[in-house]
Amino acid sequence: MLLPCTPTVIVGCVMMALVAWGAFKRIEVLCRCALILFPLLAISMALIAILLIPDMEPTNIFPIFESDWTNSKSILAAP
């Protein structure tokens, strides 16, 4: 939980105030928020992917039905 000691009423009121402010200021606010938040999101996702390279397991890329196709025919067959 992100805010364990904060009452849910306070969190809900803050969220409603932000939504009301965004509705009052129109679509321009959403566009500006997207302009600010998208590069931060893209950079953080790229950084996470780069930092996880040492923990990657290349054997997990193998196809699903690599070992045996005989059982898959009965699963995929129409009734």
PyMOL commands that set and color helices and strands:
alter all, ss='L'
color gray80, all
select helices_A, chain A and resi 8-25+27-51+53-55+58-61+70-76
alter helices_A, ss='H'
color red, helices_A
deselect
rebuild
show_as cartoon
